[in-house]
Amino acid sequence: MSRDQFAFVRKHMLPEAPPPATQTGAIKWLRENLFSSPGNALLTIVSAYVVFQIVISATPWFLNGVWDSPSLSACREILDGKTGACFAVLSERWNQLLFGFKYPSELYWRPGLAFLLLFIAAAPVLFGKIFPRKMLIFTGLYPFVAYWLIWGGSLMVPIFALLGVLVGAFVYRRMVTVNAGIAVIVAFVAALVFWILSGYVTAPMENVLAIEAVASRDMGGFMINLMLGVVCVSLSLPLGILLALGRQSSMPIIKWICVVFIEFIRGVPLITLLFVANVVLAYFLPPGTNFDLILRVIIMITMFSSAYIAEVIRGGLAALPRGQYEAADSLGLDYAQAMQLIILPQALKISIPGIVNVAVGLFKDTTLVSVISMFDIVGMIRGPILASSEWNGVYWELFGFACVLFFITCYGISQYSQWLERQLRTDHR
Amino acid sequence: MAAETQMNVSDQVAVEITKMNKWYGAFHVLRDIDLTVYQGERIVIAGPSGSGKSTLIRCINALEEHQKGKITVDGTLLSNDLKNIDKIRSEVGMVFQHFNLFPHLTILENCTLAPIWVRKTPKREAEEVAMHFLEKVKIPEQANKYPGQLSGGQQQRVAIARSLCMRPRIMLFDEPTSALDPEMISEVLDTMIQLAEEGMTMLCVTHEMGFARKVANRVIFMDQGQIVEQNEPEEFFNNPQSDRTKLFLSQILGH
């Protein structure tokens, strides 16, 4: 090997070139994905046949569907032996499916309005970049407005509930400079004390600025599922964050409380907790106290999902490199600032798929309340509707409808979370 | 050169460490460290890995807790009180080996975050200061990008700018060039040299001996958690006293 065999000096740097143009388009896609081998081609043909058969047999069921009929027998007469769905049950019992069978029908507009306002309240939280920050004020007020619309009664109740939150926030502001963890606990206790005391104030003011009250036991239908889902998800997320941070705390008492809470709640089936909420809790409360059933269920579901969310977020926290904590510390940020500005935004971003998983699961689990004799959508279907003489035997249409409602909601949540992940992607990998 | 840089050093004490000891469990990482740093001094700390040099500078801003002895930073005695620690940290800038920029914030937001939240500087003013320092480290045009879009050298210069935005009295550098490609080391070192020329008090843990010769007015050599030798760079490199130092220098300057 002599020197002039390998000695080389580049005179010009090569310009960037496009990749070789290969065949593109639909035919290439079909070849690659459906008919890449004889086996795959066979599978494609068989699957296409199965799909075709399903569509063929389901289409008349949908197309011949009867939307207007007073009962199942009348519906069958209209169909006259043909295959067809009896969607009339949906139009006939529409309000029951949505609001339950005891909610006063002249007041349906109130939960309806609360539902519409939910979108306005959620918009600035879900799409912070698009909607003005000032809308968050309405988001903060929304829970109290919605409570008043759905339950009715004196306006004083939500106002005092709001004041309790403000008391808690004030105490937190005062205490946070001492210690963030203790501040949260003290603020919570302060708000709780305020609420208990304000109960004595609002009790005699039952008729001050009052609209017609509706009791919890009169509520039902998909409204209950939505209420439980929205309330429990929005409560369990902050609670889950606190639990996750508490579990990492250097203070043994806080850490110990969080670990015991999480491990206990995760070790118990939700249905058991719901039975506890329904029956057992009453034994522990002083006699005569009227502790609302929906509130008890909300507390139980929130505790349950917050324990799961806490563990999801703990995973996100563990995924952050130690350098992020050190950089935040070295700049002089205190614990609350470091968590709020540096650690949580990143940890929560990592945890989005897990949190959404829990949220979707929680929303579907709200149907479990039908077991403790609450008439949510499943409770309504299995109870008043299927048990009625008119509609006994209409299973597919009713449960299919419930499935569609849940699917739309859950698929929406899932799509939103994927959009959010794309929005928050800044690593440019 | 040495005489010229000497002039910037005042007799005001920036950091005073006396009889400082630290243990990781039973492992004695730092043993009886005594060190006085004067305002305007540029100190390079060298030593084999595991000698405790990083731990030493991390004790100064309390990223690591020491168990015995005293550390006084800019007249404030370092104690366990969180307020005290946060005050010291806001006066002491730190640059890390792996930059530790905040990946979810833009370059500008990285630089303005601490001034806004810790110093309570108005946002616009903080942004002006940040742009000033980003110009100084020569990357103002990257202000609205995210750290993930920048090269290692650029990220490290942003990290330096981020620290400077807090107007620190002292800067700590923890192996700032060790994670960089060879071609990017010099751009970071240039920034550090510029900073030194402006009279910043600097403690640098680094293996860049060329930088030490050029900028430092004192080189400290550590081994097994102790300060083995310290001297002016000329003396330190040309006339090392202890055998350990001689061995170390022969190994790193060998090629």
Boltz contact constraints between the chains, C-beta under 6 A:
constraints:
  - contact:
      token1: [A, 323]
      token2: [B, 96]
      max_distance: 6.0
  - contact:
      token1: [A, 323]
      token2: [B, 98]
      max_distance: 6.0
  - contact:
      token1: [A, 323]
      token2: [B, 100]
      max_distance: 6.0
  - contact:
      token1: [A, 326]
      token2: [B, 63]
      max_distance: 6.0
  - contact:
      token1: [A, 327]
      token2: [B, 100]
      max_distance: 6.0
  - contact:
      token1: [A, 330]
      token2: [B, 61]
      max_distance: 6.0
  - contact:
      token1: [A, 330]
      token2: [B, 89]
      max_distance: 6.0
  - contact:
      token1: [A, 330]
      token2: [B, 94]
      max_distance: 6.0
  - contact:
      token1: [A, 331]
      token2: [B, 114]
      max_distance: 6.0
  - contact:
      token1: [A, 332]
      token2: [B, 86]
      max_distance: 6.0
  - contact:
      token1: [A, 332]
      token2: [B, 89]
      max_distance: 6.0
  - contact:
      token1: [A, 332]
      token2: [B, 90]
      max_distance: 6.0
  - contact:
      token1: [A, 332]
      token2: [B, 118]
      max_distance: 6.0
  - contact:
      token1: [A, 334]
      token2: [B, 86]
      max_distance: 6.0
  - contact:
      token1: [A, 337]
      token2: [B, 117]
      max_distance: 6.0
  - contact:
      token1: [A, 342]
      token2: [B, 102]
      max_distance: 6.0
  - contact:
      token1: [A, 345]
      token2: [B, 104]
      max_distance: 6.0
  - contact:
      token1: [A, 346]
      token2: [B, 104]
      max_distance: 6.0
  - contact:
      token1: [A, 426]
      token2: [B, 104]
      max_distance: 6.0
  - contact:
      token1: [A, 426]
      token2: [B, 146]
      max_distance: 6.0
  - contact:
      token1: [A, 427]
      token2: [B, 103]
      max_distance: 6.0
  - contact:
      token1: [A, 427]
      token2: [B, 148]
      max_distance: 6.0
  - contact:
      token1: [A, 428]
      token2: [B, 148]
      max_distance: 6.0
  - contact:
      token1: [A, 428]
      token2: [B, 149]
      max_distance: 6.0
